[in-house]
Amino acid sequence: MRHNDRAASAPWIRTRLRTAPGAATALAVLVLVTAFLAAAFPRAVDAYETKGLRHDILTADAGRSTLEVARPQPGLELPQAQRDDEARSPELARIGAGLLKALPAPLRADTSSVAYGVRTSKPAVANEPWLPRPEAVPPQLSYVAQSGLKEHATLASGAWPTTPQEVTSDSREVQGAVTEETAAELKVKAGATITLLTAAQEPITVTITGIVAPRDPQGSYWSADPLLRTPSLVLDTTSPFPVHYWTGTVLLAEDSGPALLSTAAEPVLFWRIPPDPAGLTGPDDARLTSVIASLESGPGLLKVREIAGDTAVFATGLGHIVEANARMRDAISPVIAVAALGIGSVAAVVLLMTGALIAGRRKAELALMRSRGGSLRGIGGRLLAETAVTVLPASALGLLLATLAVGEGRFWPGALAAAGVGLLVCVALPLRTTLQHIRPTLHGAREDMVSARPSRRRTVAELTLLVLAVGAVTALRRRGTSAEGGTDLLVSAAPVLVALIAALVLVRLYPLPLRLATRPVARLRGAIGFLSLARAGRSSAGGALPLLALLLALATAAFGGSVIAGIGDARDDAALASVGADARISGASERATLPDELVRTVRDLDGVTGAAPVRVEYSVNMPEAVAGDGGADGGGAGTGGGSADDAKAAALVGVDPASYAELARATGLPAFPAARLKATGSSAPLPEGAEAGPGRVLPAIASPAVAARLGKEPRAIETLSGDFKVQIVGTVTRVASVSPTDFLVVNSAALEQKAPTTLLLTGAPDPGKLRAAAEGSGKEYAVQLRSEERARYVNTPMQAGAERIYLAAVAAGAGYALLAVLLSLLQTAPERRTLLARLRTMGLTTGQGRKLLAFEATPQALLAAGGGLFTGWATIVLLSPGIDLVPLALAGVAGSDTSPVLLRTDLWSLALPAAGVVALAAAVAGVQAWWASRRGSITELRAGDSR
């Protein structure tokens, strides 16, 4: 019997798929795309987190990322032979191999750069007369007998240091080498000798046999201790006077370690193990932090001491690198969750709409089966099998494509996401279809939106969603997207809930304008307007589900577009704040001035549209703050805010008011009130070489804090540009020439010293010609370009990956919005064709039919487009105070501005998807009218057809 049932079910599925191959193919493609996006998202997140962790470890300073195990020299109570053996390469290599094997997962070592040996932890003074003494202080040198010198360096001159005889603690002659940089700075040549004293003040002669060049200067072998590669001029902290001396490192032969045991330079045995991040993944950061903590002061350290000795210590900065990476990930993840939940909700609604479309098309067929004795269980089972045959392979193929497209990432999260898509379609479609036939229904019932009244259950459900949405938005505004213990899904779903409430409200309000518009239209001549409004009121295309999909998609696209726009604006603003204009030329030192010839040459370069010479003097002491509230009336961008007590020092900026105001306009900075700095009266320009009198008063424009400190009355200040009084005549919140927030702007023509220190340029000058002009002046000048500064912010792997996800969210949101429009119109396409056929028998022309369908689709399209614009705008306005885009825009760039970067409304992200909805609705209506005109009325109007 069971065999017969199985045999009977196979023809049903095969027959159904053959009967409607187009619908099955369309459903499979939709499931394929949705499953691909669902599976690709967690894999993409894993991929950028993994690349970000590896990038941070690889680009970090080797001194921070390297794992180092060190212990003091063997105890003096041990026999000399045993002490010497412990400092030789075979024993050090054995311990090193044990440490590598004991590294707990997920830590892995870069075995090609592992180094071990003996080094002095206390520099020794080198009194050789030929060594440089920049301030009469002899250099202090460190000595290291490190493994792998020949593998990590090439011989530039001389010979490799060796050990002709076995080196012991009693040896008084050893060989060594120095790098090319050390040799150049310390004047070391092959054959030179340096004396190292023992604890008993006996000399050990170190013969420099060769000069070596590092193969990879930035690798961990040479950068874990930068003095191995490059000497340094350091301040002598023991001297009462500020004097400096050279310090560097001498590389001894590998087996020369025992000789260092007799010195007073506190020799230590060490093993440096650089990490290999190639096998690390983003989710490993928690385990990695725990493992490092254990090695530093936990069970891992006990294991290390079992191998390297009871006095061994473990040190690394890798834990801080991992923690910084985790902080950035935790800051980015909640923002990404907003996009994920938004697109996931849109996709789910579109899949439900697809199920509703299929259920509507098969309503008559299943009603007939139900009337002939078909059980709900049997009908649902057949629909489940029929759907699974199409949906499950499509979900599996989507997962496969996602796995191939995003190579790095965990498999199971993506697999569960793709399986969830398949399960939703397999369950929702049969369930939606069978629930319609629990009770036999009579044909002819109309679902008129104008006369429909919401039930009490619907009202309660809407109020519940409203409370959730308000709570989510309130929480987001108060504490941002980050929550202790991980991402708060309720907060991240706030845009979805806002769109959901807007959809429900619009569906309730939608009948009101239809009811008001139908009455006057009914009195007009012609039936097109009245029929279109009547059809729009009865059409299921205007239901809550299609509108919800559109609003969710448009809101998510607007939110994602605003994130992308906010990131770009923040980076542009940070680049402008750093450079001050499109290009900047300044002296190598703060007091260096620019010659007039250089200013004229640069101003005449191709691509330069404006030039503003500026004189900048930093750290000018401000007078004591005035009592009470001072300040001047705001001019320019507004007064802003600031504390007078904080503005104890400010930057003095001397500008040419006209050229500087033009620069501010060209770069988009706050308007600069140039007229207030006019040099007249007591502030008139001084003759060449003249000195200002003590009563000279210059008008000045200041930052809000400086204005509050100086007050409205003239105040005396002392500067390198002259001593004078300033009177605040206006405030601006920002100027182009300086990044500090406290500044004082005066007319440079009124200063004793007028020569500019900085030249700000607008336009697009050629970088090569600009630098050539600066170099041709004969002095060293720094050239900065806004475009090059902007390129610094693009991009760490984590930032780039998160930005790509938001770009995909915008594209997917727009695509699902258009698909929702198409599905809603296709759901009523048979009714439209039948309507046109009937009306053509009554004399309706083809042109009138097109107008009818266009007018019918217009209310739903305008409702969706307008609601989407409003919902997207409202979502951004409501949520922008709680979202900071700094981790996405500026994190990880040294010197970048870290002030909060808030969301702003991006008009293109709002307008383009909404316009696409209206355009697609009009296009579909036109295509339907054209297609219906090609089919005869006999084809559409058949005897017994109930449509």
Phi, psi and omega in degrees: 000315178296324179297320179295322178298318180294321180294326181285331183284330182297313178299326179299311182296315181297320180294317180297318180293326178286328182289319182233067181292328181295314179296319179295319179294317179298318178296318180296320180294317179297316178295321179300311181295316181294317178296323178298312180296319181295320180283328183286330184299304181296329178291321178294320178297313177301320183295312182287331175292321178295312179296324178295318179295315179295319180298316181296323180287318182292323183271352179289156177299135183299331177296337179270321187274338184289141173271125181234128172249128182220152174212153180297169179299156178306147184300147180291344180284347181280155174300150183299320181298320179292320178297318179294319180297322181291340180262004180266163186300317182301316180289320178296321179293321179297316179294320179299318178297322177295322178294322179296319180290332184274355180298123181283149176294146007267013179294131174226147185260147170274091189296339181289342183242012178294136180225147177212162180162204180234134179223158174272134180267351179236120182298150179248139181289133177251115187261013179300133186293337183277352178284143184291142175230088186300327179227041176065022177246125182292153179290158175240126187245147171255156182231138182217132172254096190245144180285158171078020182297316182293330180283337185247010180211160172245151183276115180276322178200159179079214183224161178291142176291139181226180175237087181304325177235160180297128181270132178232183177294340180270355182292141181238008175221125176223165179249150180210179179215165175225160178282169181296321179295318178295318180296322182290318184282323184262006176060041182266136177235156177300134183099348180289155179236145179230138183262129176242124184273145174277178177296333178270014179065028174268141184280136168250121183272119178257113181265123178278106183269342183200162174247129184243156177240123180299139176288319179230087186300331182268359179289167185294332181301318184262338186261347176301322171234097186302336180293340174301324186260318190228127176287167184221143175264113188241160180278136177279103183286345180274348183270142177288347180247153181284087178243155183237157176214160180276144172224143182200187185228138173256129181267109180277166175299152190302320183264022180267007182304317181304331181295330181287341182294339182271357183271168176261018183271017177054066181291147177226152173265137186220156174223117179256124184237103177286139180284151175251105184279001185300329182266000181278150174235164180305313180293352181281353189296324180293315177296321182295318178297319180294319181295317181294319177298322178294320180291329181282321181199066181195202180301328179296324179294324177297321178294320178298319181289333173296331183268312189263348181124157185291342182259008183289146176234152181244132181220139176193154172258010182298325180299322179292324178296315180294320180294321177296320177297319179294324178295319177294318179298318180293331178283328182276323187304315180298325178292322177293326180298329177298314179294319182296314180293324180296309181292323178297320178294319178298315180298319179296318180294320179295321176296320176295323176296322177297317177298321178295322177296315179294319179296320179295321180293331184254014183297314181294320180298313182288330175296322177295316177298321180293320181291337180266015173102006179291134179276154177299321180296316180293317179295316179297322178296318179296317179295323178296314179296318181296320180288319182297324180300327181270319191280316185296315175299323179295320178296317179297320179293321176298320177296318179297315180296321178295321179295321179286323183287321180246096189293321184263137179146155178290146184280318191294320177301317177294322179295319178294322179295314179295320177296324177297322177297312179297318180295320180300314182290318182295327181271317186294318184295307177297322182294315179298320184288315184287329180295335178289345186241026174298318176242141176299136181245144177271143179285149173113348179291134182256141177256082183269121183292329184292325183264353182286142178242128180298143179281169178294323179298318179296319179298316178296318180297319180294319178296323178297315178295324178298317179297316179298317181295315179297318178297319180294316180295319179297316179296320181293319179293328184278320187232009178076187183279342182278140177225146179296133179090008177123190182283132176273109185293327179296318178293317181294335180272006181303315177301324179294316181292323177297316178295323180296315179296318179298320179297315181294322179293317181294323178296323178289325181276343185302319181295335185296307178295329177295318180295320180289325183281334184293322185295309178292326180293327181296336181272355179279160175285142182092150184257356187295312182296314181296315180297320182295318179292321178296317178295319180297326179289328182269343188291135175287350177294341178265017182287179185290324185294310177298318180295322178298317179299317181295314181294320177298315182294314181293320178295319179293319178297319178295320179295314179296319177297324178292324176297312180298315179296320179296321178297313180297317180295321180296320180290321177297318181292321178294321178295319178294320179295327181284318184269319181099341180196193177290332176208158184212134174238128180217164181287163180293333177239168185295327185266357180290136181252161181261132178289153180298326181296320178295319179298316180293320181296314182292322181298331183270001180291150177295137179094346178275118180259344180197148180221134181230102175291137185223140173251120185242130176229117185272161172056047174276125182291133180264150176295169178298149182294143178287154178285139180082191182272114174258200178111169181242167176296139183295145172220143182091236188281350183121170185278333181062212180217169179167158181254129179296326181293336181278343186264053179286335176222146182216167177267129175269126183239116175260123186229159165272112190305318185293309182293327180288322177297320177295322177298317180298319178295319184290329183264358178081019177279167177305145181303135184256122181283079186294328184297335182285348180257018181299127184276091178226163177063232182291344180259014180296154181302141179277147172298157182301126178086353181282153179253146181283145175280164183293338182268007182290128183241124179252133172291142184220147172249129189233167170289160182304320182292318179293320178298320178294328182284319185276334180076195185267341183274156177300138179231138183276138175225154179245126182223168174289342179271000181131161177256129184199177175254150177236147175232123184288125180243000179176168179227149169224153183274347186199142174232161189280332193275339184227148176270336178300152181278347180253121184207165180219119184252127178230170177282120184295335180294339181269002182270154175292315178257109188259348187299130182287147174257346183217143175238118180259134186236146171243158183112201181228070180289154177289124183302320181296316180292324180294316179290326178295321178295321179292320180289331182288351180282350177094351178237169181268121179233146179270130180246122178240139178243137179297323180295321179289322177295321178297326181292340178296334184272001181239099009185145170285155181304323181291317178295315181296320179295317178295323179293321177296323179296321179289325174298317177296325178296319178297313181295316180294320178299316178295319180296316179292328177297314178295323178293324178296319176298315181298317180294318181295325178282326178293332181298328181253011181300314179301320179296321180295316180298318179296319179300314180296322179297318179293317181290331176294326176293342178261006175105009179289130180277169179296317179298319178295325177297320178294318178298319181300312181293323179294316179294326179293321181282341185298313182302315180295320181293316179293322177300314181293316182294312179295317177296323178294319177299312182294317182295317178297316179296314181296322179298316181292318180295320182289322189264345185301324179295340183261002184238125178247123184266010181303315179300329179278329189264313193236350185298142175089358180253118183296136177082002182279154179288130182249020175293153185304140176246109185265161177293149171226156181286127177259114186297323181294319180292333176280315191279319186297309178298321180295317177296325177296324178298312180295316181296318180293320178299317178294321180294317180296319178297319178295318179295320178297317179295319179296317182292321179294327180290338179278342181261139181286160179295331180296325181293320184276324185257098180248150181298131179086356179289128185269001184287000000 
